[in-house]
Amino acid sequence: MSRNTVIREIFSWVIVVLSGVGAAFLLGHYVIVNATVPSGSMLNTIQEESRIVAFRLSYLFSEPERLDVIVFKYPDNEEKLYVKRIIGLPGDYVEIKSGKVFINGTELEDETYISSVKVENMGPFIVPEDSYFMLGDNRRNSEDSRSWRNTFVEKDKILGKVIFSYFPSIRSIK
């Protein structure tokens, strides 16, 4: 094998590796969010220590919807990422009475995803424009909008909608 052939072979491998690294960088920064959920705040929807993938482009052409599970920058420390469920939309009046969530005076029905409920009354919370009120599915063990100093998540702090969990098992998130 000639020296030129070896150099061409090495160069072709370098191109393949650099292309892979570039594609991974672009996907990780512009298309998906890959994160770990360290606590049980989203039980039973997402298990503790689960690895999840969120789609960054979910809200490019649409608005976040009530009950979407999202990844966002924690309002009290934007270096941390949190995963919670959207409960209150911009302009909503959110109250919690006897463990039940009321949106604009109407009980939020069919919360089958809830793992546990805190019984105390909270609110009312009036959700500002371009902001969202977040709750964990394990309400008894979730640090969420009810306890944060900065109560609401601003739209521009949402990184993506969770689409699936891939560790310890693969499952779709709804």
Order of alpha helices (4+ residues) and beta strands (2+ residues): alpha-beta-beta-beta-beta-beta-beta-beta-beta-beta-beta-beta-beta
